[in-house]
């Protein structure tokens, strides 16, 4: 083989290599999020009704003590519209360093006063829970989370209800079981439930088929997740708790003010990979 | 030393392999970047700069009138233990206007006034096309919840005294009076971000840093566009180790644009960074942040354990 053909081949290889470099240099539109084991220990975060703009998130990352954001991704009872939520929003915030707790707000307990409620019939409520799990999973995948969102934590927002009316407590337990069953279908996600530690009856969901973790709203100002009113310290005791310990208030970081709740994670956040300290234990 | 033909061929191929990635990416509409060799990792240079000023919200000169606003009912939902109704107020005028506080609201169907609470005097400025969201909450979970009392119209009263009726709402007053639980402007996306604002970032840093040492890490700046981006004027960046007032180290410097004056289309440049970690930095896991100081510029970060 003469030198000239070798040079042509070499240039071709170089050109192909350049295209590979170009492709690799383009930001990937998708990403994998996994909870992993022992993830999210001592990570402080916040949540707010409308997922914040990129400008707000960029202003808060270097200035605030918060590492993760509760990101509302959908559901028929999601209170605020989400003009900022997109695959790009997730990906760019993730690149910045933010972690997430995904929130789904679907039907609420029967006779609770909310516009959309699940059935007081436990069989139907269980099916509705599974249906909501499938919808939440599909939403997460549509937001670019790869591998069928395998391992990603999603929290069902179950607001306070009157447990003594309309068979609401039994229905809620059946619904939550359906939610967990649905998310545990392959590829399994991590199933959480958020609510008032007392008024959403979180303790009632402990036991067989329980959620992988709970996110309790308990505005006692104590960031320790082991301290939750109406929830036994022996339930969800292995890095399975998040706590919303301060309710809505304004905070300003980097010149940007938001009305937020503050939270502590001693449980899954996405993506995994950082444990800060034990202050949330 | 005399090179054989075979050796010379390999040298030429190697040179081509170095040059092609710098000039062939994308091939878009932008100006072609000159084929000048750039080191794989751009060395760090210590050229202090100043951080960009925070884009302040513009203060509108006049209050919004009914003719300015497009007000619609948004989602009904659940938040903070309350049933909620979102209203969206969009400034449809050609100029900015403001709401001096949350507009007083009534629910005529239920004969109820909506409590304004902390939002009564919260001023919200709206640029043309910008929206504000107003979230009304009502209590739930009472004995009367099974018999909802739903109002489908909310009436707002603007500062001018003009009423604005919003239909299609769901405000259930069976368990108590409604109140405003949220009122804020929705950020507008950057109208026309410059080419530097579209750059992407990634950061590679060690997981630990010792107090009193120099932290060396790398930031890769990615140009996702089909045109080359010139780093001119040379942008600055701000790096922060720690957060807020407790930050252990914070500096604003210029990029080494002399060594890398452009980023080719669909290509990337990796810059070396150095940051002194003060001995006074608190021990523990903290944030490392790196921000490109251009309007709407990207921010990248990582967790670092300081020991």
Boltz contact constraints between the chains, C-beta under 6 A:
constraints:
  - contact:
      token1: [A, 3]
      token2: [B, 5]
      max_distance: 6.0
  - contact:
      token1: [A, 3]
      token2: [B, 9]
      max_distance: 6.0
  - contact:
      token1: [A, 6]
      token2: [B, 9]
      max_distance: 6.0
  - contact:
      token1: [A, 7]
      token2: [B, 9]
      max_distance: 6.0
  - contact:
      token1: [A, 7]
      token2: [B, 12]
      max_distance: 6.0
  - contact:
      token1: [A, 10]
      token2: [B, 13]
      max_distance: 6.0
  - contact:
      token1: [A, 11]
      token2: [B, 16]
      max_distance: 6.0
  - contact:
      token1: [A, 14]
      token2: [B, 16]
      max_distance: 6.0
  - contact:
      token1: [A, 14]
      token2: [B, 17]
      max_distance: 6.0
  - contact:
      token1: [A, 14]
      token2: [B, 20]
      max_distance: 6.0
  - contact:
      token1: [A, 15]
      token2: [B, 20]
      max_distance: 6.0
  - contact:
      token1: [A, 18]
      token2: [B, 20]
      max_distance: 6.0
  - contact:
      token1: [A, 18]
      token2: [B, 21]
      max_distance: 6.0
  - contact:
      token1: [A, 18]
      token2: [B, 24]
      max_distance: 6.0
  - contact:
      token1: [A, 21]
      token2: [B, 21]
      max_distance: 6.0
  - contact:
      token1: [A, 22]
      token2: [B, 25]
      max_distance: 6.0
  - contact:
      token1: [A, 22]
      token2: [B, 266]
      max_distance: 6.0
  - contact:
      token1: [A, 22]
      token2: [B, 267]
      max_distance: 6.0
  - contact:
      token1: [A, 25]
      token2: [B, 222]
      max_distance: 6.0
  - contact:
      token1: [A, 25]
      token2: [B, 267]
      max_distance: 6.0
  - contact:
      token1: [A, 25]
      token2: [B, 268]
      max_distance: 6.0
  - contact:
      token1: [A, 26]
      token2: [B, 224]
      max_distance: 6.0
  - contact:
      token1: [A, 26]
      token2: [B, 266]
      max_distance: 6.0
  - contact:
      token1: [A, 27]
      token2: [B, 200]
      max_distance: 6.0
  - contact:
      token1: [A, 27]
      token2: [B, 222]
      max_distance: 6.0
  - contact:
      token1: [A, 27]
      token2: [B, 224]
      max_distance: 6.0
  - contact:
      token1: [A, 49]
      token2: [B, 79]
      max_distance: 6.0
  - contact:
      token1: [A, 49]
      token2: [B, 182]
      max_distance: 6.0
  - contact:
      token1: [A, 53]
      token2: [B, 187]
      max_distance: 6.0
  - contact:
      token1: [A, 55]
      token2: [B, 187]
      max_distance: 6.0
  - contact:
      token1: [A, 58]
      token2: [B, 299]
      max_distance: 6.0
  - contact:
      token1: [A, 61]
      token2: [B, 289]
      max_distance: 6.0
  - contact:
      token1: [A, 61]
      token2: [B, 299]
      max_distance: 6.0
  - contact:
      token1: [A, 61]
      token2: [B, 301]
      max_distance: 6.0
  - contact:
      token1: [A, 62]
      token2: [B, 240]
      max_distance: 6.0
  - contact:
      token1: [A, 62]
      token2: [B, 289]
      max_distance: 6.0
  - contact:
      token1: [A, 63]
      token2: [B, 244]
      max_distance: 6.0
  - contact:
      token1: [A, 65]
      token2: [B, 243]
      max_distance: 6.0
  - contact:
      token1: [A, 77]
      token2: [B, 77]
      max_distance: 6.0
  - contact:
      token1: [A, 77]
      token2: [B, 78]
      max_distance: 6.0
  - contact:
      token1: [A, 78]
      token2: [B, 77]
      max_distance: 6.0
  - contact:
      token1: [A, 79]
      token2: [B, 77]
      max_distance: 6.0
  - contact:
      token1: [A, 79]
      token2: [B, 79]
      max_distance: 6.0
  - contact:
      token1: [A, 79]
      token2: [B, 84]
      max_distance: 6.0
  - contact:
      token1: [A, 80]
      token2: [B, 86]
      max_distance: 6.0
  - contact:
      token1: [A, 81]
      token2: [B, 74]
      max_distance: 6.0
  - contact:
      token1: [A, 81]
      token2: [B, 75]
      max_distance: 6.0
  - contact:
      token1: [A, 83]
      token2: [B, 186]
      max_distance: 6.0
  - contact:
      token1: [A, 95]
      token2: [B, 300]
      max_distance: 6.0
  - contact:
      token1: [A, 96]
      token2: [B, 299]
      max_distance: 6.0
  - contact:
      token1: [A, 96]
      token2: [B, 300]
      max_distance: 6.0
  - contact:
      token1: [A, 96]
      token2: [B, 301]
      max_distance: 6.0
  - contact:
      token1: [A, 97]
      token2: [B, 301]
      max_distance: 6.0
  - contact:
      token1: [A, 97]
      token2: [B, 302]
      max_distance: 6.0
  - contact:
      token1: [A, 105]
      token2: [B, 78]
      max_distance: 6.0
  - contact:
      token1: [A, 108]
      token2: [B, 78]
      max_distance: 6.0
  - contact:
      token1: [A, 111]
      token2: [B, 145]
      max_distance: 6.0
  - contact:
      token1: [A, 111]
      token2: [B, 146]
      max_distance: 6.0
  - contact:
      token1: [A, 112]
      token2: [B, 140]
      max_distance: 6.0
  - contact:
      token1: [A, 112]
      token2: [B, 141]
      max_distance: 6.0
  - contact:
      token1: [A, 112]
      token2: [B, 145]
      max_distance: 6.0
  - contact:
      token1: [A, 113]
      token2: [B, 83]
      max_distance: 6.0
  - contact:
      token1: [A, 113]
      token2: [B, 140]
      max_distance: 6.0
  - contact:
      token1: [A, 113]
      token2: [B, 145]
      max_distance: 6.0
  - contact:
      token1: [A, 113]
      token2: [B, 172]
      max_distance: 6.0
  - contact:
      token1: [A, 113]
      token2: [B, 175]
      max_distance: 6.0
  - contact:
      token1: [A, 114]
      token2: [B, 78]
      max_distance: 6.0
  - contact:
      token1: [A, 114]
      token2: [B, 83]
      max_distance: 6.0
  - contact:
      token1: [A, 115]
      token2: [B, 76]
      max_distance: 6.0
  - contact:
      token1: [A, 115]
      token2: [B, 170]
      max_distance: 6.0
  - contact:
      token1: [A, 159]
      token2: [B, 78]
      max_distance: 6.0
  - contact:
      token1: [A, 159]
      token2: [B, 81]
      max_distance: 6.0
  - contact:
      token1: [A, 160]
      token2: [B, 81]
      max_distance: 6.0
  - contact:
      token1: [A, 160]
      token2: [B, 141]
      max_distance: 6.0
  - contact:
      token1: [A, 161]
      token2: [B, 141]
      max_distance: 6.0
  - contact:
      token1: [A, 162]
      token2: [B, 141]
      max_distance: 6.0
  - contact:
      token1: [A, 255]
      token2: [B, 54]
      max_distance: 6.0
  - contact:
      token1: [A, 274]
      token2: [B, 303]
      max_distance: 6.0
  - contact:
      token1: [A, 276]
      token2: [B, 285]
      max_distance: 6.0
